[in-house]
Amino acid sequence: MIWMQGPVIPSRRCFGTFEALCDYFCRLEQTLSFYHAGYKRRGEEDGKWGFVWHPYKRLAAVLEKMQDRLSSTERQAFEEELDLIDVFCGDILTARQYAVTPDLDVESLARGWCYDYASSHGFVILESLTGGRGEESGMTAGTYADETHACGLSDPVSQYWVGD
């Protein structure tokens, strides 16, 4: 279980997976961009944040028409008929792309992006830890400094909360 606390409104939301939390943050970004068209956050080129999963079936027709302009990751996804993930971390020009291969850990990638987004936007993320028999043994956000961040931010969320 993943709990998220917002920076302004003192409310918590619960999510089952980091992919669900990514979806929430992406919908929040879309809403903010609608209400604040043209608004740029301080220090950001264009303020674009997103974790976008493109299924191969939807992407194939577009990539086929753009053969001469594909990135190496897009070419791999097209040739191997793989889904593609675009990760935006505040600047559309430095987006990262991932072909969804069987060895790609999408949950870890989503987790890293969520922590980067939370750190950049004032959110706090708390994760429940499960014991060996599946029972919850506490809550923690951890420092997450020893793991790879989707955006490569150097200031991860470092709040801790440990329950019973």
C-alpha positions as a printed NumPy array, in Angstrom:
array([[  0.   ,   0.   ,   0.   ],
       [  1.287,   3.462,  -0.911],
       [  0.139,   6.607,   0.859],
       [  0.618,  10.077,  -0.596],
       [  0.32 ,  13.362,   1.315],
       [ -0.18 ,  16.543,  -0.718],
       [  1.848,  19.718,  -0.131],
       [ -1.079,  22.115,   0.346],
       [ -4.198,  20.208,   1.298],
       [ -3.612,  18.094,   4.429],
       [ -5.158,  14.953,   2.996],
       [ -3.824,  11.518,   2.213],
       [ -4.608,   9.222,  -0.663],
       [ -3.941,   5.522,  -0.87 ],
       [ -2.709,   3.649,  -3.972],
       [ -2.18 ,  -0.056,  -4.598],
       [  0.758,   0.294,  -6.992],
       [  3.232,   2.919,  -8.124],
       [  1.71 ,   2.721, -11.598],
       [ -1.58 ,   3.921, -10.054],
       [  0.256,   6.742,  -8.253],
       [  1.969,   7.674, -11.567],
       [ -1.442,   7.842, -13.19 ],
       [ -2.685,  10.151, -10.411],
       [  0.336,  12.478, -10.736],
       [ -0.023,  12.541, -14.557],
       [ -3.73 ,  13.436, -14.305],
       [ -2.799,  16.142, -11.795],
       [ -0.234,  17.541, -14.26 ],
       [ -2.827,  17.569, -17.054],
       [ -5.269,  19.417, -14.827],
       [ -2.636,  21.955, -13.783],
       [ -1.534,  22.535, -17.379],
       [ -5.164,  23.173, -18.352],
       [ -5.708,  25.737, -15.589],
       [ -2.257,  27.317, -15.846],
       [ -1.657,  27.345, -19.598],
       [  1.693,  28.969, -20.243],
       [  2.719,  28.85 , -16.569],
       [  6.269,  27.615, -15.984],
       [  7.567,  26.426, -12.642],
       [ 10.671,  28.163, -11.38 ],
       [ 13.798,  26.474, -12.756],
       [ 11.961,  24.318, -15.284],
       [ 12.209,  24.68 , -19.051],
       [  8.582,  23.879, -19.784],
       [  7.307,  22.13 , -16.666],
       [  6.401,  18.869, -18.456],
       [  6.161,  15.903, -16.113],
       [  4.781,  12.579, -17.251],
       [  5.078,   8.809, -17.219],
       [  3.435,   7.727, -20.464],
       [  3.008,   4.1  , -21.547],
       [  2.442,   3.704, -25.302],
       [  1.06 ,   0.27 , -26.305],
       [  2.697,  -1.107, -29.459],
       [ -0.629,  -1.462, -31.287],
       [ -1.318,   2.266, -30.949],
       [  2.292,   3.296, -31.583],
       [  3.083,   1.105, -34.623],
       [  1.231,   3.205, -37.215],
       [  2.93 ,   6.408, -36.07 ],
       [  6.409,   4.886, -35.913],
       [  6.012,   3.3  , -39.34 ],
       [  5.455,   6.75 , -40.889],
       [  8.469,   8.234, -39.055],
       [ 11.129,   5.613, -39.913],
       [ 13.784,   8.214, -40.751],
       [ 13.315,  10.162, -37.482],
       [ 13.159,   7.411, -34.851],
       [ 15.371,   7.386, -31.787],
       [ 17.241,   4.139, -31.1  ],
       [ 14.711,   3.214, -28.397],
       [ 11.75 ,   3.932, -30.679],
       [ 13.381,   1.861, -33.437],
       [ 13.905,  -1.062, -31.019],
       [ 10.258,  -0.862, -29.885],
       [  9.028,  -0.766, -33.479],
       [ 11.253,  -3.571, -34.794],
       [ 10.663,  -5.886, -31.814],
       [  6.958,  -4.96 , -31.482],
       [  7.371,  -3.691, -27.917],
       [  5.465,  -1.111, -25.898],
       [  7.284,   2.165, -25.208],
       [  7.441,   4.289, -22.049],
       [  8.234,   8.034, -22.193],
       [  9.392,   9.623, -18.925],
       [  9.292,  13.422, -18.615],
       [ 10.955,  15.071, -15.621],
       [ 10.281,  18.793, -15.885],
       [ 11.748,  19.288, -19.359],
       [ 10.323,  17.808, -22.553],
       [ 13.718,  18.105, -24.268],
       [ 15.337,  15.633, -21.858],
       [ 12.651,  12.94 , -21.936],
       [ 13.839,   9.382, -21.393],
       [ 12.442,   6.481, -23.361],
       [ 12.293,   2.803, -22.444],
       [ 11.314,  -0.137, -24.638],
       [  9.214,  -2.456, -22.465],
       [ 11.281,  -5.632, -22.612],
       [ 10.662,  -8.632, -20.333],
       [ 13.639,  -7.623, -18.166],
       [ 12.528,  -3.979, -17.669],
       [ 11.292,  -3.488, -14.102],
       [  8.402,  -1.113, -14.805],
       [  7.31 ,  -0.993, -11.147],
       [ 10.785,   0.232, -10.074],
       [ 10.849,   2.756, -12.904],
       [  7.398,   4.023, -11.887],
       [  8.485,   4.09 ,  -8.243],
       [ 11.543,   6.191,  -9.077],
       [  9.509,   8.628, -11.159],
       [  6.929,   8.993,  -8.369],
       [  9.623,   9.767,  -5.784],
       [ 11.239,  12.29 ,  -8.157],
       [  7.874,  13.95 ,  -8.844],
       [  7.026,  14.005,  -5.136],
       [ 10.404,  15.493,  -4.213],
       [ 10.091,  18.187,  -6.875],
       [  6.492,  19.13 ,  -6.011],
       [  6.347,  18.914,  -2.195],
       [  4.508,  15.593,  -1.84 ],
       [  5.391,  12.937,   0.729],
       [  5.114,   9.25 ,  -0.162],
       [  4.771,   6.554,   2.481],
       [  4.988,   2.851,   1.645],
       [  3.685,  -0.013,   3.726],
       [  6.138,  -2.802,   4.305],
       [  4.912,  -6.365,   4.471],
       [  6.314,  -9.042,   6.72 ],
       [  7.276, -12.543,   5.657],
       [  3.712, -13.823,   6.047],
       [  2.108, -10.893,   4.192],
       [  1.069,  -8.835,   7.216],
       [  1.848,  -5.141,   7.287],
       [  4.771,  -4.366,   9.538],
       [  4.951,  -0.582,   9.242],
       [  5.087,   2.437,   6.981],
       [  8.166,   4.146,   5.6  ],
       [  9.154,   6.421,   2.77 ],
       [ 12.84 ,   5.594,   3.031],
       [ 15.589,   7.729,   1.594],
       [ 15.588,   5.905,  -1.735],
       [ 19.087,   7.321,  -2.325],
       [ 20.679,   3.973,  -3.115],
       [ 18.291,   3.17 ,  -5.98 ],
       [ 18.003,   4.546,  -9.492],
       [ 15.666,   7.475,  -9.982],
       [ 13.75 ,   7.752, -13.239],
       [ 14.695,  11.424, -13.485],
       [ 18.11 ,  11.307, -11.846],
       [ 17.229,  13.866,  -9.18 ],
       [ 19.74 ,  14.098,  -6.381],
       [ 17.404,  15.159,  -3.556],
       [ 15.065,  12.237,  -2.862],
       [ 12.215,  12.259,  -0.383],
       [ 13.698,  11.428,   2.989],
       [ 10.749,  11.413,   5.378],
       [ 10.271,   8.406,   7.634],
       [  7.235,   7.082,   9.386],
       [  7.36 ,   3.691,  11.022],
       [  4.147,   2.239,  12.415],
       [  3.645,  -0.523,  14.984]])
